[in-house]
Amino acid sequence: MTKTPGKLIPKVPSPKVPSVPGAVSRRAHYSATTKRALIDVAEELFTANGYAGTSLDSIVAGARVTKGALYHHFSGKRAVFEAVFDRVESQAGQTITQALKRQRDPWSRAMAGLEAFLEVVQQPTYRRIVIQDGPSVMGYERFRELEERSTFATMTDIVRALLKAGDWDVDEAMLKTFTTIFFGAMSSAGESVATSDDTAQAAARVEAAIGFLLAGLQGLADRGAAGPSPHVDDEDEPEAAGD
């Protein structure tokens, strides 16, 4: 006797529950608020105690969140530090940019940018996080990468304006060379100010020295001096045989 096959019951897909925009928005807001709180607290602790003297436990305690919440946003303490570094460096770049916007003359803009930079490097947060701990915590290459993301672009604009004021037509490679030299000088000057026992006096010396160099460059521009032209010696031609 053959068995009657049972009825096939079609599979009915489970109904999709529509997402509630308000709930998603609240979660996103809470997540952003938590991350911001962690960065705020970490910035205070890194400034006061340095990277080595700050623990993840102290960060989550200050932000009043769990360590799991921290790991939801960051892979560890170094990632938290990098987020703090990025914010501090970005704020420094914005401060310098605002100072530049208040000046139209390229030489005045350069000095205004220098003065704003020297004010920034004297701030305790910038001194500790960017100058003192930044290179050792992140490694020199990563440190430079993050630093150049904001301040190097600003320095390029300053140098481009100065060369244009001197009616010096240079290609992008030479512009980058000028910018690299100025940026390196400013970075070293900033470090010397930040690590000085008397930051105000050190900043005054740097301002005077760079102001003197800019005055010399402006003098060349006013006299209509020719711009820089790299010269590479040709390789010596081989002597002709049979002489």
C-alpha positions in Angstrom: 0.0 0.0 0.0 1.5 3.3 -1.1 1.8 6.1 1.4 0.0 9.3 0.6 2.5 12.1 0.5 1.8 14.8 3.1 0.9 18.3 2.0 3.8 20.5 1.2 3.6 23.6 3.4 5.2 26.6 1.6 7.7 28.6 3.5 6.5 32.0 4.4 9.2 34.5 4.8 9.3 36.2 8.2 7.8 39.7 8.1 10.4 42.4 8.2 10.0 44.7 11.1 10.5 48.3 9.9 13.2 50.2 11.6 12.2 53.1 13.7 14.1 56.2 12.6 13.9 57.7 16.0 15.4 54.7 17.7 18.3 54.6 15.1 18.9 58.3 15.6 19.0 57.9 19.4 21.5 55.0 19.1 23.7 57.0 16.8 23.6 60.0 19.0 24.4 58.0 22.1 27.3 56.3 20.3 28.7 59.7 19.1 28.3 61.1 22.6 30.1 58.2 24.2 33.0 58.5 21.8 33.3 62.2 22.3 33.2 61.7 26.1 36.0 59.2 25.9 38.1 61.6 23.7 37.4 64.5 26.1 38.5 62.6 29.2 41.5 61.1 27.4 42.7 64.5 26.3 42.6 65.8 29.9 44.4 62.7 31.3 47.0 62.6 28.5 47.7 66.3 29.1 48.0 65.9 32.8 49.7 62.5 33.1 51.2 61.7 29.7 50.5 58.6 27.7 52.5 56.3 30.0 50.7 57.6 33.1 47.2 57.2 31.7 45.3 53.9 31.9 42.2 52.7 30.0 40.6 52.2 33.4 41.0 55.8 34.3 39.6 56.9 30.9 36.4 54.8 31.1 36.0 55.8 34.7 36.2 59.5 33.8 33.8 59.1 30.9 31.5 56.9 33.1 31.2 54.1 30.5 32.3 50.5 30.4 35.5 49.2 29.0 33.4 47.4 26.4 32.0 50.7 25.2 35.5 52.0 24.7 36.5 48.9 22.7 33.4 49.4 20.6 35.1 52.6 19.3 38.8 52.0 19.8 41.1 49.0 19.5 43.2 50.1 22.5 44.9 53.0 24.3 47.1 53.9 21.3 44.0 54.3 19.1 42.4 56.6 21.7 45.6 58.6 21.8 45.7 58.9 18.0 42.1 60.2 18.1 43.1 62.8 20.7 46.2 63.7 18.7 44.2 64.1 15.5 41.7 66.5 17.2 44.4 68.6 18.9 46.3 68.9 15.6 43.2 69.7 13.7 42.3 72.4 16.2 45.8 73.9 15.9 45.4 74.0 12.1 42.1 75.8 12.4 43.6 78.3 14.7 46.4 79.1 12.3 44.0 79.2 9.3 41.7 81.7 11.1 44.8 84.0 11.8 45.7 83.8 8.1 42.2 84.9 7.0 42.5 88.1 8.9 45.4 89.3 6.7 45.6 90.0 2.9 49.2 90.9 2.4 51.2 87.6 1.9 54.1 88.8 4.1 51.7 89.8 6.9 49.8 86.5 6.5 53.1 84.6 6.9 53.9 86.5 10.1 50.3 86.1 11.4 50.5 82.3 10.8 53.9 82.2 12.6 52.5 84.1 15.6 49.4 81.8 15.8 51.6 78.7 15.6 53.9 79.9 18.3 50.9 80.5 20.6 49.6 77.0 19.9 52.8 75.3 20.8 52.9 77.0 24.1 49.5 75.4 25.1 50.0 72.5 27.6 47.8 70.1 25.6 49.6 70.7 22.4 53.0 70.5 24.1 52.3 67.2 25.8 50.3 65.3 23.2 51.8 66.5 19.9 55.3 67.5 20.8 56.3 65.3 23.7 54.3 62.1 23.3 53.2 62.0 19.7 56.4 60.8 18.0 57.2 58.1 20.6 53.6 56.8 20.9 52.7 56.6 17.2 56.1 56.3 15.6 57.8 59.0 13.6 56.2 58.1 10.2 52.6 58.0 11.5 53.3 61.2 13.6 54.4 63.0 10.4 51.5 61.7 8.4 48.9 63.0 10.9 50.8 66.3 11.4 51.1 67.0 7.6 47.4 66.3 7.1 46.5 69.7 8.6 49.5 72.0 9.1 51.5 71.0 6.0 48.6 72.0 3.7 48.4 75.4 5.5 52.2 75.8 5.1 51.9 75.1 1.4 49.4 77.9 1.0 51.6 80.3 2.9 54.7 79.5 0.8 52.7 79.6 -2.5 51.5 83.1 -1.6 55.0 84.3 -0.8 56.5 83.0 -4.0 53.6 84.6 -5.9 54.3 87.9 -4.2 57.9 87.7 -5.4 56.6 87.0 -8.9 58.7 83.7 -8.7 57.2 81.1 -11.0 58.2 77.7 -9.6 56.9 74.3 -10.5 55.1 72.0 -8.0 58.3 70.1 -7.2 60.1 73.3 -6.2 57.0 74.5 -4.3 57.0 71.2 -2.3 60.8 71.6 -1.6 60.2 75.1 -0.2 57.3 74.0 1.9 59.2 71.0 3.2 62.1 73.3 4.3 59.8 75.8 6.0 57.6 73.1 7.6 60.7 71.3 9.0 62.0 74.6 10.3 58.7 75.4 11.9 58.3 72.0 13.4 61.8 72.1 15.0 61.2 75.6 16.2 57.9 74.5 17.7 59.6 71.7 19.6 62.3 74.0 20.9 59.6 76.4 22.2 57.4 73.6 23.7 60.3 72.0 25.6 61.8 75.3 26.8 61.8 76.3 30.4 60.7 79.7 29.3 58.3 79.2 26.4 57.4 82.9 26.0 61.1 83.9 25.6 61.8 81.0 23.3 58.8 81.9 21.1 60.0 85.5 21.0 63.4 84.3 19.7 61.8 82.1 17.1 59.5 84.9 15.9 62.5 87.3 15.6 64.6 84.8 13.7 62.0 83.7 11.2 60.8 87.3 10.9 64.4 88.3 9.9 64.5 85.5 7.3 61.1 86.6 5.9 62.3 90.2 5.7 65.3 89.0 3.6 63.0 87.1 1.3 60.7 90.1 1.0 63.8 92.3 0.2 64.7 90.0 -2.7 61.1 90.2 -4.0 61.1 94.0 -3.8 64.3 94.2 -5.8 62.9 91.9 -8.5 65.6 89.2 -7.9 65.3 86.1 -10.0 63.7 83.1 -8.5 65.3 79.8 -7.5 66.4 77.7 -10.4 67.9 74.3 -9.6 71.0 73.4 -11.6 72.3 69.9 -12.0 75.7 69.5 -13.5 75.8 67.3 -16.5 77.8 64.2 -16.3 81.3 64.6 -17.8 81.3 63.6 -21.4 83.8 60.7 -22.1 86.9 61.9 -23.9 87.0 61.3 -27.6 89.3 58.5 -28.6 92.2 59.1 -31.0 93.3 62.5 -29.6 
